[in-house]
Amino acid sequence: MVEKQKEVFCKAIRKHYGRNAVFDFSQPDLKLGDFGTLENGVFSYEDNVVDFGFLSKKDLKRNPDKKIIAAEPYVHWSNGIIKTDGSALLKTDVVDADFSFKFKKDNQFLFSVMPIKTISLSNIKSIGKKLRRVYDSGEWEKNYCLVTNITITAPSKLVIGSKSGAEITTSGKVNKLQQFIDVAASLNYKSSLKTTQAQNHSSVVTSLFQLHTFKKKWGSAKWKSAEKIAGNEEIVFEVA
């Protein structure tokens, strides 16, 4: 069940935000230069390229950290969730309110984070050239991906309806003009069925990140047989 929840959550966030997502907030925060595998939309951490010896610290150059000023929370509830008003009386622009969520499908979720800053590597091409030698040697697995861009967020909320019919009532702030619930600012779980699980993380966490990986590009229109033609394939280091 947990593996399916990971797949549903990670694929949806990747599609919605164009970024990969951390599923379990209790895990250590990702760092630039971490690598692992990406399967069915779920990233599995292996190690860091510096700690593992693939690259040195000086091989990884960072852009200046980019603070996200006046950010709005990333709030996403996946298809299959019914949101119903509770005690909200929208007489002002922002009010405290209760909302009930009902999960119509298994493994649907409510996700909310507040972005703080973005950190990223600046010398992707140089890193790709150096890792290419590791790739050619066979030490870099073909499905390995490198963490190159991270959105640091806080706080984080993830509520998953494990079974169809699960319900949860939350309290949060509602913005009448922009039509969103600021559950990142305040989310208290009033009630829920046993089939609903929730993860809370009030401190800074790594939530959204970008990966680079090696991909094959074909130089021939007859791409099906291109792999057999010497010099007809190109290996590029691109966003996963």
Biotite code that builds the C-alpha atoms (Angstrom):
import biotite.structure as struc

atoms = struc.array([
    struc.Atom([0.000, 0.000, 0.000], chain_id="A", res_id=1, res_name="MET", atom_name="CA", element="C"),
    struc.Atom([2.780, 2.441, 0.916], chain_id="A", res_id=2, res_name="VAL", atom_name="CA", element="C"),
    struc.Atom([4.583, 1.866, -2.389], chain_id="A", res_id=3, res_name="GLU", atom_name="CA", element="C"),
    struc.Atom([1.377, 2.636, -4.293], chain_id="A", res_id=4, res_name="LYS", atom_name="CA", element="C"),
    struc.Atom([0.856, 5.791, -2.229], chain_id="A", res_id=5, res_name="GLN", atom_name="CA", element="C"),
    struc.Atom([4.405, 6.894, -3.063], chain_id="A", res_id=6, res_name="LYS", atom_name="CA", element="C"),
    struc.Atom([3.784, 6.336, -6.762], chain_id="A", res_id=7, res_name="GLU", atom_name="CA", element="C"),
    struc.Atom([0.453, 8.202, -6.829], chain_id="A", res_id=8, res_name="VAL", atom_name="CA", element="C"),
    struc.Atom([1.832, 11.128, -4.819], chain_id="A", res_id=9, res_name="PHE", atom_name="CA", element="C"),
    struc.Atom([5.184, 11.504, -6.591], chain_id="A", res_id=10, res_name="CYS", atom_name="CA", element="C"),
    struc.Atom([3.706, 11.216, -10.091], chain_id="A", res_id=11, res_name="LYS", atom_name="CA", element="C"),
    struc.Atom([1.013, 13.794, -9.328], chain_id="A", res_id=12, res_name="ALA", atom_name="CA", element="C"),
    struc.Atom([3.443, 16.334, -7.870], chain_id="A", res_id=13, res_name="ILE", atom_name="CA", element="C"),
    struc.Atom([5.832, 15.800, -10.785], chain_id="A", res_id=14, res_name="ARG", atom_name="CA", element="C"),
    struc.Atom([2.994, 16.453, -13.240], chain_id="A", res_id=15, res_name="LYS", atom_name="CA", element="C"),
    struc.Atom([1.579, 19.421, -11.295], chain_id="A", res_id=16, res_name="HIS", atom_name="CA", element="C"),
    struc.Atom([4.806, 21.255, -10.399], chain_id="A", res_id=17, res_name="TYR", atom_name="CA", element="C"),
    struc.Atom([7.373, 19.860, -12.835], chain_id="A", res_id=18, res_name="GLY", atom_name="CA", element="C"),
    struc.Atom([9.444, 18.752, -9.847], chain_id="A", res_id=19, res_name="ARG", atom_name="CA", element="C"),
    struc.Atom([10.051, 15.543, -7.981], chain_id="A", res_id=20, res_name="ASN", atom_name="CA", element="C"),
    struc.Atom([8.794, 15.247, -4.422], chain_id="A", res_id=21, res_name="ALA", atom_name="CA", element="C"),
    struc.Atom([9.936, 13.864, -1.102], chain_id="A", res_id=22, res_name="VAL", atom_name="CA", element="C"),
    struc.Atom([7.312, 11.401, 0.118], chain_id="A", res_id=23, res_name="PHE", atom_name="CA", element="C"),
    struc.Atom([8.489, 10.759, 3.673], chain_id="A", res_id=24, res_name="ASP", atom_name="CA", element="C"),
    struc.Atom([9.295, 13.981, 5.537], chain_id="A", res_id=25, res_name="PHE", atom_name="CA", element="C"),
    struc.Atom([10.973, 12.008, 8.321], chain_id="A", res_id=26, res_name="SER", atom_name="CA", element="C"),
    struc.Atom([13.856, 11.159, 5.993], chain_id="A", res_id=27, res_name="GLN", atom_name="CA", element="C"),
    struc.Atom([17.021, 13.330, 6.024], chain_id="A", res_id=28, res_name="PRO", atom_name="CA", element="C"),
    struc.Atom([16.874, 16.359, 3.748], chain_id="A", res_id=29, res_name="ASP", atom_name="CA", element="C"),
    struc.Atom([18.287, 15.904, 0.265], chain_id="A", res_id=30, res_name="LEU", atom_name="CA", element="C"),
    struc.Atom([21.459, 17.779, -0.679], chain_id="A", res_id=31, res_name="LYS", atom_name="CA", element="C"),
    struc.Atom([22.747, 19.023, -4.010], chain_id="A", res_id=32, res_name="LEU", atom_name="CA", element="C"),
    struc.Atom([24.856, 16.249, -5.491], chain_id="A", res_id=33, res_name="GLY", atom_name="CA", element="C"),
    struc.Atom([22.766, 13.424, -4.037], chain_id="A", res_id=34, res_name="ASP", atom_name="CA", element="C"),
    struc.Atom([22.018, 10.662, -6.514], chain_id="A", res_id=35, res_name="PHE", atom_name="CA", element="C"),
    struc.Atom([19.710, 7.686, -6.757], chain_id="A", res_id=36, res_name="GLY", atom_name="CA", element="C"),
    struc.Atom([17.217, 5.907, -8.987], chain_id="A", res_id=37, res_name="THR", atom_name="CA", element="C"),
    struc.Atom([13.913, 7.128, -10.404], chain_id="A", res_id=38, res_name="LEU", atom_name="CA", element="C"),
    struc.Atom([11.341, 4.393, -10.955], chain_id="A", res_id=39, res_name="GLU", atom_name="CA", element="C"),
    struc.Atom([7.601, 4.883, -11.495], chain_id="A", res_id=40, res_name="ASN", atom_name="CA", element="C"),
    struc.Atom([8.044, 8.527, -10.538], chain_id="A", res_id=41, res_name="GLY", atom_name="CA", element="C"),
    struc.Atom([9.563, 7.684, -7.134], chain_id="A", res_id=42, res_name="VAL", atom_name="CA", element="C"),
    struc.Atom([13.134, 8.754, -6.364], chain_id="A", res_id=43, res_name="PHE", atom_name="CA", element="C"),
    struc.Atom([15.174, 6.391, -4.175], chain_id="A", res_id=44, res_name="SER", atom_name="CA", element="C"),
    struc.Atom([18.268, 7.897, -2.561], chain_id="A", res_id=45, res_name="TYR", atom_name="CA", element="C"),
    struc.Atom([21.590, 6.074, -2.943], chain_id="A", res_id=46, res_name="GLU", atom_name="CA", element="C"),
    struc.Atom([24.396, 8.425, -1.869], chain_id="A", res_id=47, res_name="ASP", atom_name="CA", element="C"),
    struc.Atom([26.112, 11.740, -2.634], chain_id="A", res_id=48, res_name="ASN", atom_name="CA", element="C"),
    struc.Atom([28.526, 11.958, -5.582], chain_id="A", res_id=49, res_name="VAL", atom_name="CA", element="C"),
    struc.Atom([31.173, 13.615, -3.376], chain_id="A", res_id=50, res_name="VAL", atom_name="CA", element="C"),
    struc.Atom([30.828, 11.220, -0.443], chain_id="A", res_id=51, res_name="ASP", atom_name="CA", element="C"),
    struc.Atom([30.825, 8.249, -2.820], chain_id="A", res_id=52, res_name="PHE", atom_name="CA", element="C"),
    struc.Atom([33.926, 9.501, -4.642], chain_id="A", res_id=53, res_name="GLY", atom_name="CA", element="C"),
    struc.Atom([32.436, 10.103, -8.093], chain_id="A", res_id=54, res_name="PHE", atom_name="CA", element="C"),
    struc.Atom([33.253, 13.839, -7.908], chain_id="A", res_id=55, res_name="LEU", atom_name="CA", element="C"),
    struc.Atom([35.134, 16.223, -5.611], chain_id="A", res_id=56, res_name="SER", atom_name="CA", element="C"),
    struc.Atom([33.620, 19.159, -3.705], chain_id="A", res_id=57, res_name="LYS", atom_name="CA", element="C"),
    struc.Atom([35.180, 21.654, -6.124], chain_id="A", res_id=58, res_name="LYS", atom_name="CA", element="C"),
    struc.Atom([33.404, 19.906, -9.023], chain_id="A", res_id=59, res_name="ASP", atom_name="CA", element="C"),
    struc.Atom([30.030, 21.098, -7.678], chain_id="A", res_id=60, res_name="LEU", atom_name="CA", element="C"),
    struc.Atom([29.477, 24.832, -8.114], chain_id="A", res_id=61, res_name="LYS", atom_name="CA", element="C"),
    struc.Atom([26.326, 26.455, -6.680], chain_id="A", res_id=62, res_name="ARG", atom_name="CA", element="C"),
    struc.Atom([24.275, 29.371, -7.854], chain_id="A", res_id=63, res_name="ASN", atom_name="CA", element="C"),
    struc.Atom([23.552, 32.016, -5.195], chain_id="A", res_id=64, res_name="PRO", atom_name="CA", element="C"),
    struc.Atom([20.618, 30.853, -3.080], chain_id="A", res_id=65, res_name="ASP", atom_name="CA", element="C"),
    struc.Atom([17.367, 32.376, -4.323], chain_id="A", res_id=66, res_name="LYS", atom_name="CA", element="C"),
    struc.Atom([14.984, 33.417, -1.562], chain_id="A", res_id=67, res_name="LYS", atom_name="CA", element="C"),
    struc.Atom([11.306, 33.205, -2.443], chain_id="A", res_id=68, res_name="ILE", atom_name="CA", element="C"),
    struc.Atom([9.753, 36.484, -1.319], chain_id="A", res_id=69, res_name="ILE", atom_name="CA", element="C"),
    struc.Atom([6.019, 36.878, -0.548], chain_id="A", res_id=70, res_name="ALA", atom_name="CA", element="C"),
    struc.Atom([5.408, 33.276, -1.524], chain_id="A", res_id=71, res_name="ALA", atom_name="CA", element="C"),
    struc.Atom([2.025, 31.595, -1.540], chain_id="A", res_id=72, res_name="GLU", atom_name="CA", element="C"),
    struc.Atom([1.842, 27.993, -0.363], chain_id="A", res_id=73, res_name="PRO", atom_name="CA", element="C"),
    struc.Atom([1.846, 25.144, -2.828], chain_id="A", res_id=74, res_name="TYR", atom_name="CA", element="C"),
    struc.Atom([-1.510, 23.510, -2.130], chain_id="A", res_id=75, res_name="VAL", atom_name="CA", element="C"),
    struc.Atom([-2.618, 20.514, -4.141], chain_id="A", res_id=76, res_name="HIS", atom_name="CA", element="C"),
    struc.Atom([-5.381, 17.990, -3.672], chain_id="A", res_id=77, res_name="TRP", atom_name="CA", element="C"),
    struc.Atom([-5.497, 15.227, -6.229], chain_id="A", res_id=78, res_name="SER", atom_name="CA", element="C"),
    struc.Atom([-8.482, 14.179, -8.304], chain_id="A", res_id=79, res_name="ASN", atom_name="CA", element="C"),
    struc.Atom([-10.897, 12.160, -6.257], chain_id="A", res_id=80, res_name="GLY", atom_name="CA", element="C"),
    struc.Atom([-11.105, 14.484, -3.262], chain_id="A", res_id=81, res_name="ILE", atom_name="CA", element="C"),
    struc.Atom([-14.335, 16.303, -2.477], chain_id="A", res_id=82, res_name="ILE", atom_name="CA", element="C"),
    struc.Atom([-13.900, 19.545, -0.533], chain_id="A", res_id=83, res_name="LYS", atom_name="CA", element="C"),
    struc.Atom([-16.901, 20.774, 1.428], chain_id="A", res_id=84, res_name="THR", atom_name="CA", element="C"),
    struc.Atom([-17.276, 24.045, 3.336], chain_id="A", res_id=85, res_name="ASP", atom_name="CA", element="C"),
    struc.Atom([-17.543, 23.879, 7.071], chain_id="A", res_id=86, res_name="GLY", atom_name="CA", element="C"),
    struc.Atom([-17.944, 26.872, 9.332], chain_id="A", res_id=87, res_name="SER", atom_name="CA", element="C"),
    struc.Atom([-16.528, 29.451, 6.905], chain_id="A", res_id=88, res_name="ALA", atom_name="CA", element="C"),
    struc.Atom([-18.309, 32.797, 6.797], chain_id="A", res_id=89, res_name="LEU", atom_name="CA", element="C"),
    struc.Atom([-16.566, 34.715, 4.028], chain_id="A", res_id=90, res_name="LEU", atom_name="CA", element="C"),
    struc.Atom([-17.248, 38.271, 5.197], chain_id="A", res_id=91, res_name="LYS", atom_name="CA", element="C"),
    struc.Atom([-13.586, 39.281, 5.048], chain_id="A", res_id=92, res_name="THR", atom_name="CA", element="C"),
    struc.Atom([-10.816, 38.525, 2.593], chain_id="A", res_id=93, res_name="ASP", atom_name="CA", element="C"),
    struc.Atom([-9.088, 35.988, 4.854], chain_id="A", res_id=94, res_name="VAL", atom_name="CA", element="C"),
    struc.Atom([-10.919, 33.955, 7.472], chain_id="A", res_id=95, res_name="VAL", atom_name="CA", element="C"),
    struc.Atom([-10.377, 30.928, 9.664], chain_id="A", res_id=96, res_name="ASP", atom_name="CA", element="C"),
    struc.Atom([-12.560, 28.053, 8.588], chain_id="A", res_id=97, res_name="ALA", atom_name="CA", element="C"),
    struc.Atom([-13.180, 24.335, 8.888], chain_id="A", res_id=98, res_name="ASP", atom_name="CA", element="C"),
    struc.Atom([-13.181, 22.223, 5.753], chain_id="A", res_id=99, res_name="PHE", atom_name="CA", element="C"),
    struc.Atom([-13.998, 18.582, 5.273], chain_id="A", res_id=100, res_name="SER", atom_name="CA", element="C"),
    struc.Atom([-12.256, 16.444, 2.691], chain_id="A", res_id=101, res_name="PHE", atom_name="CA", element="C"),
    struc.Atom([-13.604, 13.125, 1.474], chain_id="A", res_id=102, res_name="LYS", atom_name="CA", element="C"),
    struc.Atom([-11.383, 10.754, -0.473], chain_id="A", res_id=103, res_name="PHE", atom_name="CA", element="C"),
    struc.Atom([-13.380, 9.091, -3.270], chain_id="A", res_id=104, res_name="LYS", atom_name="CA", element="C"),
    struc.Atom([-10.428, 6.989, -4.432], chain_id="A", res_id=105, res_name="LYS", atom_name="CA", element="C"),
    struc.Atom([-7.696, 4.984, -2.755], chain_id="A", res_id=106, res_name="ASP", atom_name="CA", element="C"),
    struc.Atom([-4.386, 6.785, -2.144], chain_id="A", res_id=107, res_name="ASN", atom_name="CA", element="C"),
    struc.Atom([-5.562, 10.305, -3.004], chain_id="A", res_id=108, res_name="GLN", atom_name="CA", element="C"),
    struc.Atom([-3.907, 13.087, -1.056], chain_id="A", res_id=109, res_name="PHE", atom_name="CA", element="C"),
    struc.Atom([-3.861, 16.663, 0.197], chain_id="A", res_id=110, res_name="LEU", atom_name="CA", element="C"),
    struc.Atom([-0.419, 18.292, 0.012], chain_id="A", res_id=111, res_name="PHE", atom_name="CA", element="C"),
    struc.Atom([0.706, 21.690, 1.246], chain_id="A", res_id=112, res_name="SER", atom_name="CA", element="C"),
    struc.Atom([4.106, 23.348, 1.624], chain_id="A", res_id=113, res_name="VAL", atom_name="CA", element="C"),
    struc.Atom([5.409, 26.907, 1.911], chain_id="A", res_id=114, res_name="MET", atom_name="CA", element="C"),
    struc.Atom([8.432, 27.571, -0.361], chain_id="A", res_id=115, res_name="PRO", atom_name="CA", element="C"),
    struc.Atom([11.330, 29.427, 1.290], chain_id="A", res_id=116, res_name="ILE", atom_name="CA", element="C"),
    struc.Atom([14.259, 29.336, -1.124], chain_id="A", res_id=117, res_name="LYS", atom_name="CA", element="C"),
    struc.Atom([15.752, 27.519, -4.100], chain_id="A", res_id=118, res_name="THR", atom_name="CA", element="C"),
    struc.Atom([19.288, 26.138, -4.224], chain_id="A", res_id=119, res_name="ILE", atom_name="CA", element="C"),
    struc.Atom([20.836, 24.820, -7.429], chain_id="A", res_id=120, res_name="SER", atom_name="CA", element="C"),
    struc.Atom([24.014, 23.736, -9.181], chain_id="A", res_id=121, res_name="LEU", atom_name="CA", element="C"),
    struc.Atom([25.358, 26.157, -11.782], chain_id="A", res_id=122, res_name="SER", atom_name="CA", element="C"),
    struc.Atom([27.814, 24.033, -13.781], chain_id="A", res_id=123, res_name="ASN", atom_name="CA", element="C"),
    struc.Atom([25.538, 21.282, -15.071], chain_id="A", res_id=124, res_name="ILE", atom_name="CA", element="C"),
    struc.Atom([27.445, 20.817, -18.352], chain_id="A", res_id=125, res_name="LYS", atom_name="CA", element="C"),
    struc.Atom([30.770, 20.453, -16.557], chain_id="A", res_id=126, res_name="SER", atom_name="CA", element="C"),
    struc.Atom([29.266, 17.988, -14.079], chain_id="A", res_id=127, res_name="ILE", atom_name="CA", element="C"),
    struc.Atom([27.754, 16.019, -16.965], chain_id="A", res_id=128, res_name="GLY", atom_name="CA", element="C"),
    struc.Atom([31.151, 15.744, -18.699], chain_id="A", res_id=129, res_name="LYS", atom_name="CA", element="C"),
    struc.Atom([32.851, 14.474, -15.551], chain_id="A", res_id=130, res_name="LYS", atom_name="CA", element="C"),
    struc.Atom([30.079, 12.039, -14.689], chain_id="A", res_id=131, res_name="LEU", atom_name="CA", element="C"),
    struc.Atom([30.107, 10.829, -18.305], chain_id="A", res_id=132, res_name="ARG", atom_name="CA", element="C"),
    struc.Atom([33.474, 9.202, -17.627], chain_id="A", res_id=133, res_name="ARG", atom_name="CA", element="C"),
    struc.Atom([31.941, 7.444, -14.622], chain_id="A", res_id=134, res_name="VAL", atom_name="CA", element="C"),
    struc.Atom([28.944, 6.468, -16.800], chain_id="A", res_id=135, res_name="TYR", atom_name="CA", element="C"),
    struc.Atom([31.195, 5.030, -19.519], chain_id="A", res_id=136, res_name="ASP", atom_name="CA", element="C"),
    struc.Atom([33.137, 3.027, -16.956], chain_id="A", res_id=137, res_name="SER", atom_name="CA", element="C"),
    struc.Atom([29.923, 1.321, -15.866], chain_id="A", res_id=138, res_name="GLY", atom_name="CA", element="C"),
    struc.Atom([30.066, 2.615, -12.283], chain_id="A", res_id=139, res_name="GLU", atom_name="CA", element="C"),
    struc.Atom([27.212, 5.072, -12.887], chain_id="A", res_id=140, res_name="TRP", atom_name="CA", element="C"),
    struc.Atom([24.083, 2.972, -13.370], chain_id="A", res_id=141, res_name="GLU", atom_name="CA", element="C"),
    struc.Atom([21.951, 3.884, -16.394], chain_id="A", res_id=142, res_name="LYS", atom_name="CA", element="C"),
    struc.Atom([18.962, 4.731, -14.201], chain_id="A", res_id=143, res_name="ASN", atom_name="CA", element="C"),
    struc.Atom([20.902, 6.949, -11.767], chain_id="A", res_id=144, res_name="TYR", atom_name="CA", element="C"),
    struc.Atom([19.751, 10.571, -11.426], chain_id="A", res_id=145, res_name="CYS", atom_name="CA", element="C"),
    struc.Atom([21.511, 13.550, -9.823], chain_id="A", res_id=146, res_name="LEU", atom_name="CA", element="C"),
    struc.Atom([19.805, 16.131, -7.574], chain_id="A", res_id=147, res_name="VAL", atom_name="CA", element="C"),
    struc.Atom([20.620, 19.509, -9.206], chain_id="A", res_id=148, res_name="THR", atom_name="CA", element="C"),
    struc.Atom([17.910, 21.881, -7.954], chain_id="A", res_id=149, res_name="ASN", atom_name="CA", element="C"),
    struc.Atom([16.036, 21.931, -4.634], chain_id="A", res_id=150, res_name="ILE", atom_name="CA", element="C"),
    struc.Atom([13.109, 23.989, -3.346], chain_id="A", res_id=151, res_name="THR", atom_name="CA", element="C"),
    struc.Atom([13.418, 24.258, 0.434], chain_id="A", res_id=152, res_name="ILE", atom_name="CA", element="C"),
    struc.Atom([9.990, 24.495, 2.107], chain_id="A", res_id=153, res_name="THR", atom_name="CA", element="C"),
    struc.Atom([8.340, 24.764, 5.509], chain_id="A", res_id=154, res_name="ALA", atom_name="CA", element="C"),
    struc.Atom([6.063, 23.751, 7.034], chain_id="A", res_id=155, res_name="PRO", atom_name="CA", element="C"),
    struc.Atom([4.880, 20.638, 5.194], chain_id="A", res_id=156, res_name="SER", atom_name="CA", element="C"),
    struc.Atom([1.609, 18.731, 5.329], chain_id="A", res_id=157, res_name="LYS", atom_name="CA", element="C"),
    struc.Atom([0.636, 15.506, 3.624], chain_id="A", res_id=158, res_name="LEU", atom_name="CA", element="C"),
    struc.Atom([-2.687, 13.758, 4.182], chain_id="A", res_id=159, res_name="VAL", atom_name="CA", element="C"),
    struc.Atom([-3.372, 10.503, 2.346], chain_id="A", res_id=160, res_name="ILE", atom_name="CA", element="C"),
    struc.Atom([-6.708, 8.706, 2.110], chain_id="A", res_id=161, res_name="GLY", atom_name="CA", element="C"),
    struc.Atom([-5.624, 5.074, 2.120], chain_id="A", res_id=162, res_name="SER", atom_name="CA", element="C"),
    struc.Atom([-9.110, 3.847, 1.235], chain_id="A", res_id=163, res_name="LYS", atom_name="CA", element="C"),
    struc.Atom([-12.073, 5.189, -0.650], chain_id="A", res_id=164, res_name="SER", atom_name="CA", element="C"),
    struc.Atom([-14.504, 6.883, 1.718], chain_id="A", res_id=165, res_name="GLY", atom_name="CA", element="C"),
    struc.Atom([-11.904, 8.186, 4.168], chain_id="A", res_id=166, res_name="ALA", atom_name="CA", element="C"),
    struc.Atom([-12.746, 11.639, 5.520], chain_id="A", res_id=167, res_name="GLU", atom_name="CA", element="C"),
    struc.Atom([-10.886, 14.311, 7.405], chain_id="A", res_id=168, res_name="ILE", atom_name="CA", element="C"),
    struc.Atom([-11.923, 17.709, 8.765], chain_id="A", res_id=169, res_name="THR", atom_name="CA", element="C"),
    struc.Atom([-9.288, 20.416, 8.931], chain_id="A", res_id=170, res_name="THR", atom_name="CA", element="C"),
    struc.Atom([-9.049, 23.989, 10.097], chain_id="A", res_id=171, res_name="SER", atom_name="CA", element="C"),
    struc.Atom([-7.106, 26.572, 8.156], chain_id="A", res_id=172, res_name="GLY", atom_name="CA", element="C"),
    struc.Atom([-7.173, 30.027, 6.606], chain_id="A", res_id=173, res_name="LYS", atom_name="CA", element="C"),
    struc.Atom([-9.274, 30.715, 3.523], chain_id="A", res_id=174, res_name="VAL", atom_name="CA", element="C"),
    struc.Atom([-8.475, 33.477, 1.053], chain_id="A", res_id=175, res_name="ASN", atom_name="CA", element="C"),
    struc.Atom([-11.791, 34.546, -0.454], chain_id="A", res_id=176, res_name="LYS", atom_name="CA", element="C"),
    struc.Atom([-10.298, 36.442, -3.380], chain_id="A", res_id=177, res_name="LEU", atom_name="CA", element="C"),
    struc.Atom([-7.800, 33.814, -4.533], chain_id="A", res_id=178, res_name="GLN", atom_name="CA", element="C"),
    struc.Atom([-9.961, 30.805, -3.700], chain_id="A", res_id=179, res_name="GLN", atom_name="CA", element="C"),
    struc.Atom([-7.365, 28.723, -1.901], chain_id="A", res_id=180, res_name="PHE", atom_name="CA", element="C"),
    struc.Atom([-6.967, 27.271, 1.560], chain_id="A", res_id=181, res_name="ILE", atom_name="CA", element="C"),
    struc.Atom([-3.749, 28.259, 3.274], chain_id="A", res_id=182, res_name="ASP", atom_name="CA", element="C"),
    struc.Atom([-3.400, 24.952, 5.053], chain_id="A", res_id=183, res_name="VAL", atom_name="CA", element="C"),
    struc.Atom([0.343, 25.498, 5.320], chain_id="A", res_id=184, res_name="ALA", atom_name="CA", element="C"),
    struc.Atom([-0.191, 28.332, 7.778], chain_id="A", res_id=185, res_name="ALA", atom_name="CA", element="C"),
    struc.Atom([-2.511, 26.394, 10.055], chain_id="A", res_id=186, res_name="SER", atom_name="CA", element="C"),
    struc.Atom([-3.771, 22.847, 9.671], chain_id="A", res_id=187, res_name="LEU", atom_name="CA", element="C"),
    struc.Atom([-5.279, 21.023, 12.599], chain_id="A", res_id=188, res_name="ASN", atom_name="CA", element="C"),
    struc.Atom([-6.745, 17.579, 12.145], chain_id="A", res_id=189, res_name="TYR", atom_name="CA", element="C"),
    struc.Atom([-10.190, 17.628, 13.728], chain_id="A", res_id=190, res_name="LYS", atom_name="CA", element="C"),
    struc.Atom([-11.224, 14.076, 12.927], chain_id="A", res_id=191, res_name="SER", atom_name="CA", element="C"),
    struc.Atom([-10.440, 11.262, 10.542], chain_id="A", res_id=192, res_name="SER", atom_name="CA", element="C"),
    struc.Atom([-11.079, 7.639, 9.806], chain_id="A", res_id=193, res_name="LEU", atom_name="CA", element="C"),
    struc.Atom([-8.418, 5.056, 10.561], chain_id="A", res_id=194, res_name="LYS", atom_name="CA", element="C"),
    struc.Atom([-7.804, 4.736, 6.826], chain_id="A", res_id=195, res_name="THR", atom_name="CA", element="C"),
    struc.Atom([-6.418, 8.267, 6.632], chain_id="A", res_id=196, res_name="THR", atom_name="CA", element="C"),
    struc.Atom([-2.780, 8.918, 7.456], chain_id="A", res_id=197, res_name="GLN", atom_name="CA", element="C"),
    struc.Atom([-1.117, 12.283, 7.960], chain_id="A", res_id=198, res_name="ALA", atom_name="CA", element="C"),
    struc.Atom([2.449, 13.518, 7.993], chain_id="A", res_id=199, res_name="GLN", atom_name="CA", element="C"),
    struc.Atom([3.388, 16.841, 9.583], chain_id="A", res_id=200, res_name="ASN", atom_name="CA", element="C"),
    struc.Atom([6.740, 18.549, 9.537], chain_id="A", res_id=201, res_name="HIS", atom_name="CA", element="C"),
    struc.Atom([6.966, 21.955, 11.152], chain_id="A", res_id=202, res_name="SER", atom_name="CA", element="C"),
    struc.Atom([10.684, 22.545, 10.528], chain_id="A", res_id=203, res_name="SER", atom_name="CA", element="C"),
    struc.Atom([12.429, 23.262, 7.237], chain_id="A", res_id=204, res_name="VAL", atom_name="CA", element="C"),
    struc.Atom([12.416, 20.293, 4.886], chain_id="A", res_id=205, res_name="VAL", atom_name="CA", element="C"),
    struc.Atom([13.380, 19.415, 1.330], chain_id="A", res_id=206, res_name="THR", atom_name="CA", element="C"),
    struc.Atom([10.117, 18.922, -0.531], chain_id="A", res_id=207, res_name="SER", atom_name="CA", element="C"),
    struc.Atom([10.532, 19.567, -4.252], chain_id="A", res_id=208, res_name="LEU", atom_name="CA", element="C"),
    struc.Atom([13.616, 18.920, -6.349], chain_id="A", res_id=209, res_name="PHE", atom_name="CA", element="C"),
    struc.Atom([14.886, 18.502, -9.907], chain_id="A", res_id=210, res_name="GLN", atom_name="CA", element="C"),
    struc.Atom([16.970, 15.647, -11.286], chain_id="A", res_id=211, res_name="LEU", atom_name="CA", element="C"),
    struc.Atom([19.400, 15.264, -14.189], chain_id="A", res_id=212, res_name="HIS", atom_name="CA", element="C"),
    struc.Atom([20.210, 11.946, -15.840], chain_id="A", res_id=213, res_name="THR", atom_name="CA", element="C"),
    struc.Atom([21.960, 10.560, -18.912], chain_id="A", res_id=214, res_name="PHE", atom_name="CA", element="C"),
    struc.Atom([19.718, 9.977, -21.916], chain_id="A", res_id=215, res_name="LYS", atom_name="CA", element="C"),
    struc.Atom([20.360, 8.529, -25.352], chain_id="A", res_id=216, res_name="LYS", atom_name="CA", element="C"),
    struc.Atom([19.621, 10.683, -28.370], chain_id="A", res_id=217, res_name="LYS", atom_name="CA", element="C"),
    struc.Atom([19.441, 9.119, -31.800], chain_id="A", res_id=218, res_name="TRP", atom_name="CA", element="C"),
    struc.Atom([21.092, 10.675, -34.853], chain_id="A", res_id=219, res_name="GLY", atom_name="CA", element="C"),
    struc.Atom([19.203, 8.557, -37.349], chain_id="A", res_id=220, res_name="SER", atom_name="CA", element="C"),
    struc.Atom([15.596, 8.570, -38.479], chain_id="A", res_id=221, res_name="ALA", atom_name="CA", element="C"),
    struc.Atom([15.783, 4.776, -38.222], chain_id="A", res_id=222, res_name="LYS", atom_name="CA", element="C"),
    struc.Atom([15.978, 5.067, -34.475], chain_id="A", res_id=223, res_name="TRP", atom_name="CA", element="C"),
    struc.Atom([14.974, 1.458, -33.818], chain_id="A", res_id=224, res_name="LYS", atom_name="CA", element="C"),
    struc.Atom([18.210, 0.212, -35.323], chain_id="A", res_id=225, res_name="SER", atom_name="CA", element="C"),
    struc.Atom([20.295, 3.258, -34.443], chain_id="A", res_id=226, res_name="ALA", atom_name="CA", element="C"),
    struc.Atom([21.776, 1.647, -31.350], chain_id="A", res_id=227, res_name="GLU", atom_name="CA", element="C"),
    struc.Atom([23.487, -0.908, -33.569], chain_id="A", res_id=228, res_name="LYS", atom_name="CA", element="C"),
    struc.Atom([25.130, 1.723, -35.754], chain_id="A", res_id=229, res_name="ILE", atom_name="CA", element="C"),
    struc.Atom([28.495, 2.905, -34.448], chain_id="A", res_id=230, res_name="ALA", atom_name="CA", element="C"),
    struc.Atom([28.608, 6.637, -33.761], chain_id="A", res_id=231, res_name="GLY", atom_name="CA", element="C"),
    struc.Atom([24.902, 7.051, -34.331], chain_id="A", res_id=232, res_name="ASN", atom_name="CA", element="C"),
    struc.Atom([23.944, 7.656, -30.711], chain_id="A", res_id=233, res_name="GLU", atom_name="CA", element="C"),
    struc.Atom([24.634, 10.594, -28.451], chain_id="A", res_id=234, res_name="GLU", atom_name="CA", element="C"),
    struc.Atom([24.562, 10.528, -24.667], chain_id="A", res_id=235, res_name="ILE", atom_name="CA", element="C"),
    struc.Atom([23.288, 13.775, -23.116], chain_id="A", res_id=236, res_name="VAL", atom_name="CA", element="C"),
    struc.Atom([22.919, 14.913, -19.508], chain_id="A", res_id=237, res_name="PHE", atom_name="CA", element="C"),
    struc.Atom([19.382, 16.304, -19.214], chain_id="A", res_id=238, res_name="GLU", atom_name="CA", element="C"),
    struc.Atom([16.525, 16.859, -16.781], chain_id="A", res_id=239, res_name="VAL", atom_name="CA", element="C"),
    struc.Atom([15.073, 13.494, -15.827], chain_id="A", res_id=240, res_name="ALA", atom_name="CA", element="C"),
])
